[in-house]
Amino acid sequence: MSIKLNLLIAIGLLMSGVWGCTAGPGGSDAQVSAVTSKATEVAQQIGGQDGFGGPLMQGYLNHGPAMMGFVDSGDLATSNAMMNVRCVNQAGEDATFHMAYFASPMGLSDRFEDIEIAAGSSVDVAIPCAEIMGFGSLETPGAVGCHLASGAAVDNRLAVPGFLNLDYACSGVYQCTLAEDTDDLDGDGDTTELVMITGGMQTHMMNGGPGGHSHGSGPGMMGPHMGF
């Protein structure tokens, strides 16, 4: 599954080479419609004071919500494609990551899997290629994304869900790291608390991404930096 940000293309951003799985086409038109609907629901929860990523990601859909979605069956995950999810635990105790993903070849319901990771280590888990990847919940910011061995819970607010061929590709790797919030990404002043940070969060916040576009001087991943 990929998200076609056609508005970005229309204003001259180069997105070539990132759409579609090499494994071949996905499912039917009805399946495309279902995945499109699911992707829109997830994307609507990203950004804003209470959304995935918080205020740093205000405007996730502001470039044009009608452009978000899956256009044809070639954008979907294919039934014979796989991907790896890399879970990195930089905490001082063991943790259980609560992975959530949506893979249309396996059905149109979210799937869940718990992953045990020892303190200071990482684990790669192979799963069928999924259109959407996340932790705790794909649609609920603030849900529990992992539990520590002590029983403490870490929420998923910075574990921004990732999308196929925007944040990862079939046969690729999608990463989530449990670490101290040294950059105070949630803006609460606590730089020692543990947070879960996904590849989706890192991709959308870094300068030059996704797709190589510059963030400019405006706030957020896709906020008013283009002067809209």
C-alpha positions as CSV (number, residue, x, y, z in Angstrom):
1,M,0.0,0.0,0.0
2,S,1.2,3.4,-0.7
3,I,-0.1,6.9,-0.1
4,K,-0.2,9.0,-3.2
5,L,0.4,12.6,-2.3
6,N,-0.5,13.8,-5.8
7,L,-0.6,17.4,-4.7
8,L,3.1,17.2,-3.8
9,I,3.8,15.8,-7.2
10,A,1.8,18.5,-8.8
11,I,3.9,21.2,-7.2
12,G,7.1,19.7,-8.5
13,L,8.3,17.3,-5.8
14,L,10.0,14.3,-7.2
15,M,8.3,11.1,-5.8
16,S,9.4,8.8,-8.5
17,G,10.7,5.4,-7.6
18,V,8.9,5.0,-4.3
19,W,5.5,3.8,-5.3
20,G,4.4,0.2,-5.7
21,C,5.8,-3.2,-4.6
22,T,8.1,-5.0,-6.9
23,A,6.3,-8.2,-5.8
24,G,3.4,-7.4,-8.2
25,P,-0.1,-6.1,-8.0
26,G,-2.3,-6.4,-5.0
27,G,-6.0,-7.1,-4.7
28,S,-9.4,-6.1,-6.3
29,D,-10.9,-2.6,-6.6
30,A,-13.0,-3.4,-3.5
31,Q,-9.8,-4.1,-1.6
32,V,-8.2,-0.9,-2.8
33,S,-11.3,1.0,-1.6
34,A,-11.1,-0.7,1.8
35,V,-7.4,0.0,2.2
36,T,-7.9,3.6,1.1
37,S,-10.6,4.1,3.8
38,K,-8.4,2.5,6.4
39,A,-5.4,4.7,5.5
40,T,-7.5,7.8,5.7
41,E,-8.8,6.9,9.1
42,V,-5.2,6.3,10.4
43,A,-3.9,9.5,8.8
44,Q,-6.6,11.5,10.4
45,Q,-5.2,10.6,13.8
46,I,-1.7,11.9,13.0
47,G,-0.7,15.3,14.1
48,G,-2.2,17.9,16.3
49,Q,-2.2,18.3,20.1
50,D,-3.8,14.9,20.7
51,G,-2.7,13.0,17.7
52,F,0.2,10.8,16.8
53,G,3.3,12.9,16.9
54,G,1.6,15.7,18.7
55,P,1.9,19.4,17.7
56,L,5.1,18.8,15.8
57,M,3.1,17.1,13.2
58,Q,0.3,19.5,12.8
59,G,-1.0,19.6,9.2
60,Y,-0.3,16.0,8.3
61,L,-3.3,16.1,5.9
62,N,-3.2,19.8,5.2
63,H,-1.7,19.5,1.7
64,G,-4.9,18.0,0.6
65,P,-6.7,15.2,2.4
66,A,-8.4,14.1,-0.9
67,M,-5.0,13.1,-2.2
68,M,-4.3,10.6,0.6
69,G,-5.1,7.0,-0.4
70,F,-4.3,4.0,-2.5
71,V,-5.1,4.5,-6.2
72,D,-4.9,1.0,-7.7
73,S,-4.2,-2.6,-6.9
74,G,-0.5,-2.1,-7.7
75,D,-0.2,0.1,-4.5
76,L,-1.3,-2.7,-2.2
77,A,0.8,-5.2,-0.3
78,T,1.1,-8.5,-2.1
79,S,0.3,-11.9,-0.7
80,N,3.7,-13.3,-1.3
81,A,5.8,-10.3,-0.1
82,M,7.4,-10.0,3.4
83,M,8.9,-7.3,5.5
84,N,10.8,-7.0,8.7
85,V,9.9,-5.0,11.8
86,R,12.9,-4.1,13.9
87,C,12.2,-3.4,17.5
88,V,15.0,-1.7,19.4
89,N,15.0,-1.5,23.2
90,Q,17.4,1.1,24.6
91,A,15.8,1.0,28.0
92,G,17.5,-0.5,31.1
93,E,15.0,-3.4,31.4
94,D,13.2,-5.9,29.2
95,A,10.2,-4.8,27.3
96,T,7.3,-6.2,25.3
97,F,6.4,-4.2,22.2
98,H,2.7,-4.5,21.2
99,M,2.9,-4.4,17.4
100,A,-0.2,-3.6,15.3
101,Y,-0.5,-3.8,11.5
102,F,-2.9,-3.9,8.6
103,A,-2.1,-6.3,5.8
104,S,-5.0,-6.6,3.3
105,P,-3.9,-9.9,1.8
106,M,-4.5,-11.4,5.3
107,G,-7.9,-9.7,5.7
108,L,-9.3,-6.3,6.4
109,S,-8.9,-6.3,10.2
110,D,-6.0,-5.1,12.3
111,R,-3.5,-7.8,13.4
112,F,-1.5,-7.8,16.6
113,E,1.6,-9.4,17.9
114,D,3.6,-9.0,21.1
115,I,7.4,-8.9,20.7
116,E,9.8,-9.6,23.6
117,I,13.0,-7.6,23.6
118,A,15.8,-7.8,26.2
119,A,17.2,-4.6,27.6
120,G,19.7,-3.0,25.3
121,S,19.0,-5.2,22.4
122,S,16.9,-5.4,19.2
123,V,14.7,-8.0,17.6
124,D,13.7,-8.4,13.9
125,V,10.4,-9.9,13.2
126,A,9.3,-11.1,9.8
127,I,5.7,-10.5,8.9
128,P,3.7,-10.4,5.7
129,C,4.1,-7.1,3.9
130,A,1.5,-4.7,5.5
131,E,0.0,-1.5,4.2
132,I,0.1,0.2,7.6
133,M,2.4,-0.5,10.6
134,G,2.2,0.7,14.2
135,F,2.3,-0.1,17.9
136,G,-0.5,-0.4,20.4
137,S,-3.2,0.8,18.0
138,L,-3.2,2.2,14.5
139,E,-6.0,4.6,15.2
140,T,-5.7,5.5,18.9
141,P,-3.0,8.0,20.0
142,G,-2.1,7.4,23.6
143,A,-2.7,3.7,23.6
144,V,-0.2,1.5,25.3
145,G,2.6,0.7,22.8
146,C,4.8,-1.4,25.1
147,H,5.1,-2.7,28.6
148,L,8.3,-2.8,30.6
149,A,9.3,-5.9,32.7
150,S,8.5,-3.8,35.8
151,G,4.9,-3.4,34.6
152,A,5.3,0.3,33.5
153,A,3.6,1.2,30.3
154,V,4.8,3.4,27.5
155,D,2.3,5.0,25.2
156,N,2.4,5.1,21.4
157,R,2.0,8.9,20.9
158,L,5.4,9.2,19.2
159,A,5.1,5.8,17.6
160,V,3.6,7.4,14.4
161,P,2.1,4.7,12.1
162,G,4.0,4.1,8.9
163,F,2.7,3.5,5.4
164,L,3.9,1.1,2.8
165,N,6.2,2.8,0.2
166,L,6.1,6.1,2.1
167,D,7.9,4.9,5.2
168,Y,9.0,1.4,4.1
169,A,8.8,-1.0,1.2
170,C,7.9,-4.7,0.7
171,S,11.0,-6.7,1.6
172,G,12.2,-3.7,3.6
173,V,12.5,-2.8,7.3
174,Y,10.3,-0.7,9.6
175,Q,11.9,0.3,12.9
176,C,10.5,1.3,16.3
177,T,12.9,2.3,19.1
178,L,12.2,2.5,22.8
179,A,14.5,5.3,24.2
180,E,14.7,8.3,26.4
181,D,13.1,11.4,25.0
182,T,16.3,13.3,25.0
183,D,15.0,15.8,22.4
184,D,11.8,16.4,24.4
185,L,9.7,15.6,21.3
186,D,6.5,15.7,23.3
187,G,7.3,19.1,24.7
188,D,6.6,18.2,28.4
189,G,10.1,19.2,29.6
190,D,11.0,15.6,30.6
191,T,14.1,14.4,28.7
192,T,14.5,11.2,30.7
193,E,11.1,9.6,30.2
194,L,10.9,6.6,27.8
195,V,9.1,7.0,24.5
196,M,8.5,4.8,21.5
197,I,9.8,6.4,18.3
198,T,8.9,4.8,14.9
199,G,10.6,5.2,11.6
200,G,7.4,7.0,10.5
201,M,8.1,9.7,13.1
202,Q,11.7,10.0,12.1
203,T,10.9,10.1,8.4
204,H,8.3,12.7,8.6
205,M,10.2,15.0,11.0
206,M,13.6,15.0,9.3
207,N,14.6,17.8,6.9
208,G,14.3,16.6,3.3
209,G,11.7,13.9,3.9
210,P,9.5,12.3,2.9
211,G,10.3,12.3,-0.7
212,G,13.1,14.9,-0.4
213,H,11.0,18.0,0.2
214,S,12.2,20.7,2.5
215,H,10.2,21.6,5.5
216,G,11.0,25.3,5.2
217,S,10.4,27.6,8.2
218,G,6.8,26.5,9.0
219,P,5.8,24.2,11.9
220,G,5.0,20.6,11.6
221,M,5.6,17.8,9.0
222,M,3.1,19.1,6.5
223,G,2.1,22.4,7.9
224,P,2.0,25.9,6.3
225,H,5.6,25.8,5.2
226,M,4.7,26.0,1.6
227,G,2.7,29.2,2.1
228,F,-0.8,27.7,1.6
